[in-house]
Amino acid sequence: IRSRGLFILNNKQTNENRICIRGYDKFFNIDEVKETKLTALKQNTKGPYCITIKENGCILFVSALKNGELLVSSKNNLYTEEESSKQLHSKDHAREGYLQLRKLFNNDESKLKELGLKLYENNYTAVIELCDDQFEEHVISYNNNNAGLYLHGLNLNEIVFKTMDMHHVKLFAEQFGFKQIN
């Protein structure tokens, strides 16, 4: 498949596999490949379309296990609460994403679990942009009030790419206090 970021969990008791994190399909610039030529886009896609601004940070994929434990991945790295005591390198994006989630919820374990259960029950991966110059600088500056976790998608954990509409993403962001994209 064309997924950029796909994690599969194997249940050893039932020997069943389940997609637990689903990133975006591989994408290309306009005219970069045959599928993104303007003529192909006009022939093979159908509106309505929703265009948003992409924040300038590092991408995180956040999902959860059945018990509500959060799974955070970034740059092909997976971080779980279980691994929190292990020594990790200083620029571990997935770990920093997990720590930023804890900060967002003021270390409230019940709120973290609520997020995890909501993601699991809906079979979602939350696509979040971590924007914080204290962790890693990018072209656009993110300090103080504009630093944080920007929710820019909710993907279904399925082989064929499906994502929720932006109205749904906005409501989810409001429910959990994520920053929103425009």
Secondary structure, DSSP 8 states (H G I E B T S, - for coil): --EEEEEEEEETTTTEEEEEEEEEE----TTTSGGGSHHHHHHH--S--------SSEEEEEEE-TT--EEEEETTEEEEGGGTTS---TT-HHHHHHHHHHHHTTT-HHHHHHHHHHHHHHTEEEEEEEE-TTT---SS---GGG-EEEEEEEEESSSS--B--HHHHHHHHHHHT-EE--
